[in-house]
């Protein structure tokens, strides 16, 4: 269904249309009240995240099954280029060969998974929501309240969840590489060092510890928020472009101009968004490697 028909059928304004598309399916139609809201579970984010993780795993599984010593196909060439790119980045940032056995495949998985989640933005805006509305209404529900968001990375819960997972991996490697005692000493001795004077040593220890906690928090929040912010903005722009077509009032100059503008702007933004989708997946992967690499190094 087009934007015009949907807004006309339900009597929604442009703002209501956008608000409807920005509401998650969580069983209540409620909105998240804070950055951390344990009362909400966005089923659409969970579903699409898991489904795309399975698809990404199947892609890599098929590539592994088809790998031969002969001339590779285009599909295998693309996968090999991707694997080599990730392996080179991992080798440059993580010097432990033992750690790279886990971290390099992790980075590859992160890149492909985030790319697939970002790429959901390329689907026509109302296709999956309309299909879900039909399914929801067939079970006795109100189609107008059949909320669905298909881009998991436009949900701050998903991006912050991935960022927190990276933080836990960093903490694990801090303890594994430096030992619990060595890491604890680093927490109170870096970045400003320590002192032989007990009073100054305690004061510096408190400051150093606070700085370390702030650093961990800042890296984690920026890691998740960067991906969320870019994908949320991209999704919102697609909605605004789609709404240009809802202004059609007949064969007149303003309507024709806005209809043509919707086509041109939609095509231009989709082409540009290809770069955004790929770049954000690459940045998230690179920051994952950088943060894990930092956990291998001492101050």
Secondary structure in CASP SS format (residue, H / E / C, confidence):
PFRMAT SS
TARGET T0000
AUTHOR 0000-0000-0000
METHOD secondary structure of the structure
MODEL  1
X C 1.00
X C 1.00
X H 1.00
X H 1.00
X H 1.00
X H 1.00
X H 1.00
X H 1.00
X H 1.00
X H 1.00
X C 1.00
X C 1.00
X C 1.00
X H 1.00
X H 1.00
X H 1.00
X H 1.00
X H 1.00
X H 1.00
X H 1.00
X H 1.00
X C 1.00
X C 1.00
X C 1.00
X C 1.00
X C 1.00
X C 1.00
X C 1.00
X C 1.00
X C 1.00
X C 1.00
X C 1.00
X C 1.00
X C 1.00
X C 1.00
X C 1.00
X C 1.00
X C 1.00
X C 1.00
X C 1.00
X C 1.00
X C 1.00
X H 1.00
X H 1.00
X H 1.00
X H 1.00
X H 1.00
X H 1.00
X H 1.00
X H 1.00
X H 1.00
X H 1.00
X H 1.00
X H 1.00
X H 1.00
X H 1.00
X H 1.00
X H 1.00
X H 1.00
X H 1.00
X H 1.00
X H 1.00
X H 1.00
X H 1.00
X H 1.00
X H 1.00
X C 1.00
X C 1.00
X C 1.00
X C 1.00
X C 1.00
X C 1.00
X C 1.00
X H 1.00
X H 1.00
X H 1.00
X H 1.00
X H 1.00
X H 1.00
X H 1.00
X H 1.00
X H 1.00
X H 1.00
X H 1.00
X H 1.00
X H 1.00
X H 1.00
X H 1.00
X H 1.00
X H 1.00
X H 1.00
X H 1.00
X H 1.00
X C 1.00
X C 1.00
X C 1.00
X H 1.00
X H 1.00
X H 1.00
X H 1.00
X H 1.00
X H 1.00
X H 1.00
X H 1.00
X H 1.00
X H 1.00
X H 1.00
X H 1.00
X H 1.00
X H 1.00
X H 1.00
X H 1.00
X H 1.00
X H 1.00
X H 1.00
X H 1.00
X H 1.00
X H 1.00
X H 1.00
X H 1.00
X H 1.00
X H 1.00
X C 1.00
X C 1.00
X C 1.00
X C 1.00
X H 1.00
X H 1.00
X H 1.00
X H 1.00
X H 1.00
X H 1.00
X H 1.00
X H 1.00
X H 1.00
X H 1.00
X H 1.00
X H 1.00
X C 1.00
X C 1.00
X C 1.00
X C 1.00
X H 1.00
X H 1.00
X H 1.00
X C 1.00
X C 1.00
X C 1.00
X C 1.00
X C 1.00
X C 1.00
X H 1.00
X H 1.00
X H 1.00
X C 1.00
X H 1.00
X H 1.00
X H 1.00
X H 1.00
X H 1.00
X H 1.00
X H 1.00
X H 1.00
X H 1.00
X H 1.00
X H 1.00
X H 1.00
X H 1.00
X H 1.00
X H 1.00
X H 1.00
X H 1.00
X H 1.00
X H 1.00
X H 1.00
X H 1.00
X H 1.00
X H 1.00
X H 1.00
X H 1.00
X H 1.00
X H 1.00
X H 1.00
X H 1.00
X H 1.00
X H 1.00
X H 1.00
X H 1.00
X H 1.00
X C 1.00
X C 1.00
X C 1.00
X C 1.00
X C 1.00
X C 1.00
X C 1.00
X C 1.00
X H 1.00
X H 1.00
X H 1.00
X H 1.00
X H 1.00
X H 1.00
X H 1.00
X H 1.00
X H 1.00
X H 1.00
X H 1.00
X H 1.00
X H 1.00
X H 1.00
X H 1.00
X H 1.00
X H 1.00
X H 1.00
X H 1.00
X H 1.00
X H 1.00
X H 1.00
X H 1.00
X H 1.00
X H 1.00
X H 1.00
X H 1.00
X H 1.00
X H 1.00
X H 1.00
X H 1.00
X H 1.00
X H 1.00
X H 1.00
X H 1.00
X H 1.00
X H 1.00
X H 1.00
X H 1.00
X H 1.00
X H 1.00
X H 1.00
X H 1.00
X H 1.00
X H 1.00
X H 1.00
X H 1.00
X H 1.00
X H 1.00
X H 1.00
X C 1.00
X C 1.00
X C 1.00
X C 1.00
X C 1.00
X H 1.00
X H 1.00
X H 1.00
X H 1.00
X H 1.00
X H 1.00
X H 1.00
X H 1.00
X H 1.00
X H 1.00
X H 1.00
X H 1.00
X H 1.00
X H 1.00
X H 1.00
X H 1.00
X H 1.00
X H 1.00
X H 1.00
X H 1.00
X H 1.00
X H 1.00
X H 1.00
X H 1.00
X H 1.00
X H 1.00
X H 1.00
X H 1.00
X H 1.00
X H 1.00
X H 1.00
X H 1.00
X H 1.00
X H 1.00
X H 1.00
X H 1.00
X H 1.00
X H 1.00
X H 1.00
X H 1.00
X H 1.00
X H 1.00
X H 1.00
X C 1.00
X C 1.00
X C 1.00
X C 1.00
END
